[in-house]
């Protein structure tokens, strides 16, 4: 049976170059905070990775803070502004969107429940925010605006540069969760002028358990973990040298091939989209048709349950997801699709195909062979009937 992995937005396989580098450095056991030779060797690896990640996003290496991943980095920013507000900062409101990653959604709810002010921007059918709505919500009480660069579920890319300019004009800081965008589209902190960026190594062929918060030098940042001098005192703890080095290599590779990878993934996505629309009646493509990640295709199959489609595809060796991976195990429809105004029944039948650099045209051909009969079978068994 052919194995076709189409869940790259959940996590990517590590690049062979990353695996090789980590194998070569597996005996780099020194503590990067120690002054002896072994410690200096480890520190060299950490600082090399910091530089490669900074190059990838066109940033000052001094602004790169290593974390365990983007979820931690996102919390880092939100909890910094919670602390600022507690300290009497004159601005006490945060603006984010209704389709952010669950780590921001849940943190925002947590803050709201405790009396902090967090407002949510709506999105249109394609998942785009309204810059007009953002401008109307901005005021001299807004401390932070946080808008993801590209959605993990439907792939829609937001107008980050324009949104950031509006936030700065109103005197607010700007954060973007760029986790899904890094390595797939150009993300330049110089061009976007953002203050904070979050990312995870395992989303662009690096190891899991390591990520970065970029904080522009001079912007507010409060220590997340106390107990040591690491990361300028913002995040104490012994460095995960091997994982950091692996993320650095993944960043180096990504910087070399962003344009080529974008074009390749887009060609595969369009082949899959057109093939689905030609072979299967009554499908709905979710997300923006052009302003979207090149490897993300979210499709709803009315009168078919997404969980059933996923399981039948899995039996054929095709791995996909329903909604975002973080919602796995939940039978609730995607909150992202509901926020876009998608009907509940249609949202229940959504499948996310997320492609990566190791997918091939033969993979797409295989999916287009196996998917149509699966949809027919699931629709025949479904209790939901197609509307005339």
C-alpha positions as CSV (number, residue, x, y, z in Angstrom):
1,X,0.0,0.0,0.0
2,X,1.3,3.5,-0.9
3,X,1.9,5.8,2.1
4,X,0.8,9.4,1.3
5,X,1.4,11.9,4.1
6,X,-0.8,15.0,3.6
7,X,-0.8,16.4,7.2
8,X,2.2,18.7,7.0
9,X,0.5,21.6,8.7
10,X,0.3,19.4,11.8
11,X,3.9,18.5,11.6
12,X,6.5,17.9,8.9
13,X,9.0,15.1,8.7
14,X,12.5,16.1,9.6
15,X,14.7,16.9,6.6
16,X,17.5,14.4,6.0
17,X,20.1,17.2,6.4
18,X,18.6,18.0,9.8
19,X,18.8,14.4,10.9
20,X,22.4,14.2,9.7
21,X,23.4,17.3,11.5
22,X,21.7,16.2,14.8
23,X,23.4,12.8,14.5
24,X,26.8,14.4,13.9
25,X,26.3,16.5,17.0
26,X,24.6,14.0,19.3
27,X,27.8,13.9,21.5
28,X,27.8,17.6,21.9
29,X,27.0,17.2,25.6
30,X,28.3,20.4,27.1
31,X,26.0,22.9,28.8
32,X,25.9,25.9,26.6
33,X,26.0,28.2,29.6
34,X,29.4,26.7,30.8
35,X,32.7,28.5,30.2
36,X,34.8,25.4,29.5
37,X,35.5,24.0,26.0
38,X,32.5,21.6,25.9
39,X,30.3,24.5,27.0
40,X,31.7,26.8,24.4
41,X,31.2,24.2,21.7
42,X,27.5,23.9,22.6
43,X,27.2,27.6,22.8
44,X,28.7,27.9,19.3
45,X,26.0,25.6,18.0
46,X,23.2,27.5,19.7
47,X,24.5,30.9,18.4
48,X,25.0,29.5,14.9
49,X,21.3,28.4,14.9
50,X,20.2,31.8,16.2
51,X,21.9,33.4,13.3
52,X,20.4,31.1,10.7
53,X,16.9,31.7,12.1
54,X,17.5,35.4,12.1
55,X,18.5,35.3,8.5
56,X,15.4,33.4,7.5
57,X,13.1,36.1,8.8
58,X,15.5,39.1,8.2
59,X,15.8,39.9,11.9
60,X,18.4,41.0,14.4
61,X,19.8,37.8,16.1
62,X,19.6,39.6,19.4
63,X,15.8,39.4,19.1
64,X,15.7,35.6,18.8
65,X,14.5,33.9,22.0
66,X,14.4,30.1,22.0
67,X,11.3,28.4,23.3
68,X,9.7,24.9,23.3
69,X,7.5,25.9,20.3
70,X,5.1,28.5,19.0
71,X,2.4,27.8,21.6
72,X,4.9,28.8,24.3
73,X,6.0,31.8,22.3
74,X,2.4,33.0,21.8
75,X,1.8,32.7,25.5
76,X,5.1,34.5,26.2
77,X,3.7,37.6,24.4
78,X,0.2,37.5,25.9
79,X,1.5,37.0,29.4
80,X,4.0,39.8,29.0
81,X,1.1,42.2,28.3
82,X,-0.9,40.7,31.2
83,X,2.0,41.6,33.5
84,X,2.4,45.1,31.9
85,X,-1.3,45.7,32.6
86,X,-0.9,44.5,36.2
87,X,2.0,46.9,36.6
88,X,-0.3,49.8,35.6
89,X,0.5,50.2,31.9
90,X,-1.9,52.8,30.6
91,X,-3.1,50.6,27.7
92,X,-5.1,47.6,28.9
93,X,-6.8,46.1,25.8
94,X,-5.7,43.3,23.4
95,X,-7.1,42.7,19.9
96,X,-6.8,39.4,18.2
97,X,-9.0,37.4,15.7
98,X,-11.7,34.7,15.9
99,X,-9.6,32.2,13.9
100,X,-6.3,32.2,15.8
101,X,-4.6,29.0,16.9
102,X,-6.1,27.4,20.0
103,X,-3.1,28.5,22.1
104,X,-4.1,32.1,21.5
105,X,-7.8,31.4,21.6
106,X,-7.6,29.7,25.0
107,X,-5.1,32.2,26.4
108,X,-7.5,35.0,25.4
109,X,-10.4,33.3,27.0
110,X,-8.3,32.8,30.2
111,X,-7.5,36.5,30.3
112,X,-11.1,37.5,29.6
113,X,-12.4,35.4,32.4
114,X,-10.0,37.1,34.8
115,X,-11.1,40.6,33.9
116,X,-8.6,41.5,31.1
117,X,-10.0,43.0,27.9
118,X,-9.5,41.0,24.8
119,X,-11.5,41.8,21.6
120,X,-11.8,39.5,18.6
121,X,-11.9,40.5,15.0
122,X,-14.4,38.8,12.7
123,X,-13.4,37.3,9.3
124,X,-15.2,37.0,6.0
125,X,-16.1,33.8,4.2
126,X,-12.5,33.4,2.9
127,X,-11.1,33.8,6.4
128,X,-9.8,37.4,5.9
129,X,-10.0,40.1,8.5
130,X,-11.3,43.5,7.7
131,X,-8.8,46.3,8.1
132,X,-11.7,48.7,8.5
133,X,-12.9,46.7,11.5
134,X,-9.4,46.7,13.0
135,X,-9.1,50.4,12.5
136,X,-12.5,50.9,14.2
137,X,-11.5,48.8,17.2
138,X,-8.2,50.4,17.7
139,X,-7.9,53.1,20.3
140,X,-5.5,54.7,22.8
141,X,-6.3,51.8,25.2
142,X,-5.0,49.1,22.9
143,X,-1.7,47.6,24.1
144,X,-1.3,44.7,21.6
145,X,-2.7,43.5,18.3
146,X,-2.1,39.8,17.5
147,X,-3.0,38.4,14.1
148,X,-1.7,35.2,12.6
149,X,0.2,35.4,9.3
150,X,-1.6,32.4,7.8
151,X,-4.3,30.2,9.2
152,X,-3.3,26.6,10.0
153,X,-6.6,25.1,8.9
154,X,-7.7,27.0,5.7
155,X,-4.4,28.6,4.8
156,X,-5.7,32.1,4.3
157,X,-2.9,34.7,4.5
158,X,-3.7,38.0,6.3
159,X,-2.7,41.5,5.4
160,X,-0.1,41.7,8.1
161,X,1.9,44.6,6.9
162,X,-1.2,46.8,6.6
163,X,-2.6,45.6,9.9
164,X,0.7,46.3,11.7
165,X,0.9,49.8,10.3
166,X,-2.6,50.5,11.7
167,X,-1.6,49.2,15.1
168,X,1.5,51.2,15.2
169,X,-0.3,54.3,14.1
170,X,-2.6,53.8,17.1
171,X,0.4,53.3,19.4
172,X,-0.1,49.6,19.9
173,X,2.5,46.8,19.6
174,X,2.0,44.1,17.0
175,X,2.5,40.3,17.2
176,X,2.0,37.7,14.5
177,X,1.9,33.9,14.9
178,X,3.8,33.0,11.7
179,X,4.1,29.3,12.5
180,X,2.4,28.0,9.3
181,X,4.0,30.6,7.0
182,X,7.7,30.2,7.9
183,X,9.5,28.4,5.1
184,X,6.5,28.5,2.8
185,X,6.2,32.2,2.1
186,X,8.5,35.1,2.7
187,X,8.3,36.4,6.2
188,X,10.5,39.4,6.8
189,X,10.3,41.3,10.0
190,X,12.0,44.3,8.3
191,X,9.3,44.5,5.6
192,X,6.3,43.7,7.9
193,X,7.7,45.9,10.7
194,X,6.2,43.6,13.3
195,X,7.3,43.6,16.9
196,X,6.9,39.9,17.8
197,X,6.9,36.7,15.7
198,X,6.3,33.2,16.8
199,X,7.4,30.0,15.1
200,X,8.0,26.2,15.6
201,X,10.9,24.2,14.2
202,X,8.7,21.1,13.4
203,X,6.6,23.1,10.9
204,X,9.4,23.5,8.4
205,X,11.2,20.1,8.6
206,X,13.0,20.6,11.9
207,X,12.7,18.8,15.2
208,X,9.8,19.0,17.6
209,X,10.0,20.7,21.0
210,X,11.9,23.8,19.9
211,X,10.6,27.1,18.6
212,X,11.4,30.8,18.7
213,X,9.8,34.1,19.8
214,X,11.3,37.0,17.9
215,X,11.0,40.2,19.9
216,X,12.3,43.3,18.3
217,X,15.0,44.7,20.6
218,X,13.6,47.3,22.9
219,X,9.9,46.1,22.9
220,X,8.4,44.9,26.2
221,X,9.1,41.4,27.3
222,X,8.8,39.8,30.7
223,X,10.6,36.7,31.9
224,X,8.5,33.6,31.2
225,X,10.7,31.2,33.3
226,X,12.8,32.4,36.2
227,X,15.9,30.8,37.5
228,X,18.8,31.5,35.2
229,X,20.5,33.9,32.8
230,X,19.6,32.1,29.6
231,X,18.1,34.1,26.8
232,X,18.9,37.4,28.5
233,X,17.0,36.2,31.6
234,X,13.7,35.8,29.7
235,X,13.6,32.0,29.7
236,X,15.7,30.1,32.2
237,X,16.8,26.5,31.7
238,X,19.6,24.5,30.1
239,X,19.5,24.8,26.4
240,X,18.3,21.9,24.2
241,X,21.4,22.3,22.1
242,X,20.7,19.4,19.7
243,X,17.1,20.5,18.9
244,X,18.2,24.2,18.5
245,X,20.9,23.1,16.1
246,X,18.4,21.1,14.2
247,X,16.1,24.0,13.9
248,X,19.0,26.2,12.7
249,X,19.7,23.7,9.9
250,X,16.0,23.6,9.0
251,X,16.0,27.4,8.8
252,X,19.2,27.4,6.6
253,X,17.5,25.0,4.2
254,X,14.3,27.0,4.1
255,X,16.0,30.2,3.4
256,X,17.6,28.6,0.3
257,X,14.4,27.4,-1.3
258,X,11.4,29.4,-0.3
259,X,10.4,30.5,-3.8
260,X,11.0,27.1,-5.4
261,X,9.1,25.3,-2.5
262,X,6.2,27.8,-2.8
263,X,5.8,27.2,-6.5
264,X,6.2,23.4,-6.2
265,X,3.6,23.1,-3.4
266,X,1.2,25.4,-5.3
267,X,1.4,23.3,-8.4
268,X,0.6,20.2,-6.3
269,X,-2.3,22.0,-4.5
270,X,-3.8,23.1,-7.7
271,X,-3.6,19.7,-9.3
272,X,-5.4,18.2,-6.2
273,X,-8.0,21.0,-6.1
274,X,-8.8,20.7,-9.8
275,X,-8.9,16.9,-9.7
276,X,-11.3,16.9,-6.7
277,X,-13.6,19.4,-8.4
278,X,-13.6,17.4,-11.7
279,X,-14.2,14.0,-10.1
280,X,-16.5,14.7,-7.1
281,X,-19.8,16.6,-7.3
282,X,-20.9,19.1,-4.7
283,X,-17.6,20.1,-3.0
284,X,-16.8,23.4,-1.2
285,X,-13.2,24.8,-1.2
286,X,-12.6,26.8,2.1
287,X,-10.2,29.7,2.5
288,X,-9.1,32.4,0.2
289,X,-8.6,31.2,-3.5
290,X,-5.3,33.0,-4.0
291,X,-4.1,34.6,-0.7
292,X,-3.4,31.3,0.9
293,X,-0.5,29.0,1.8
294,X,0.7,27.0,-1.2
295,X,0.4,23.6,0.3
296,X,-3.0,24.0,2.2
297,X,-6.3,22.8,0.7
298,X,-9.3,22.6,3.0
299,X,-12.3,21.0,1.3
300,X,-15.8,20.3,2.6
301,X,-17.8,17.4,1.2
302,X,-21.5,18.1,2.1
303,X,-23.5,15.0,3.3
304,X,-20.3,13.3,4.4
305,X,-18.7,13.2,7.9
306,X,-15.1,14.3,8.0
307,X,-14.1,11.7,10.5
308,X,-15.4,8.9,8.3
309,X,-13.6,10.3,5.3
310,X,-10.4,10.5,7.3
311,X,-10.6,6.9,8.5
312,X,-11.3,5.5,5.1
313,X,-8.4,7.5,3.6
314,X,-6.2,6.2,6.3
315,X,-7.1,2.6,5.4
316,X,-5.8,3.4,1.9
317,X,-2.5,4.9,3.3
318,X,-3.5,8.5,2.9
319,X,-3.1,10.7,6.0
320,X,-5.0,13.9,6.4
321,X,-6.8,15.8,9.1
322,X,-10.2,17.2,9.9
323,X,-9.9,20.8,10.8
324,X,-6.8,21.6,12.9
325,X,-4.7,18.9,14.4
326,X,-5.1,20.5,17.8
327,X,-8.8,19.6,17.7
328,X,-8.3,15.9,17.1
329,X,-10.6,13.9,19.2
330,X,-13.3,16.5,19.2
331,X,-16.5,15.9,17.2
332,X,-17.3,19.6,17.2
333,X,-17.2,21.3,13.8
334,X,-14.2,23.5,13.1
335,X,-14.4,26.9,15.0
336,X,-12.4,28.4,12.1
337,X,-14.9,27.4,9.5
338,X,-17.8,28.5,11.7
339,X,-16.1,31.9,12.2
340,X,-16.0,32.1,8.4
341,X,-19.7,31.7,8.2
342,X,-19.6,28.1,6.9
343,X,-22.8,26.1,7.6
344,X,-22.4,23.6,10.5
345,X,-23.3,20.6,8.3
346,X,-20.7,21.6,5.7
347,X,-18.1,22.3,8.4
348,X,-18.6,18.7,9.7
349,X,-17.6,17.4,6.3
350,X,-14.3,19.2,6.0
351,X,-10.9,17.7,5.3
352,X,-7.6,19.5,5.4
353,X,-5.0,18.3,2.9
354,X,-1.6,19.9,3.7
355,X,1.2,19.2,1.4
356,X,5.0,19.3,1.9
357,X,8.2,19.2,0.0
358,X,8.4,15.4,0.0
359,X,5.0,14.9,-1.7
360,X,4.9,14.1,-5.4
361,X,2.6,14.2,-8.4
362,X,2.2,10.5,-8.0
363,X,0.9,11.1,-4.5
364,X,-1.8,13.4,-5.8
365,X,-2.7,10.9,-8.5
366,X,-3.2,8.2,-5.9
367,X,-5.4,10.5,-3.7
368,X,-7.5,11.4,-6.8
369,X,-7.9,7.7,-7.5
370,X,-8.9,6.7,-3.9
371,X,-10.9,9.7,-2.8
372,X,-14.0,9.8,-5.1
373,X,-15.2,6.2,-4.3
374,X,-14.7,7.0,-0.6
375,X,-16.8,10.1,-0.8
376,X,-19.5,8.2,-2.6
377,X,-19.5,5.4,0.0
378,X,-19.6,7.8,3.0
379,X,-22.4,9.8,1.4
380,X,-24.5,6.7,0.9
381,X,-24.1,5.8,4.5
382,X,-24.6,9.3,5.8
383,X,-27.8,10.3,7.7
384,X,-27.4,13.8,6.2
385,X,-29.2,14.1,2.9
386,X,-28.2,16.4,0.1
387,X,-30.4,19.4,-0.3
388,X,-32.3,19.6,-3.6
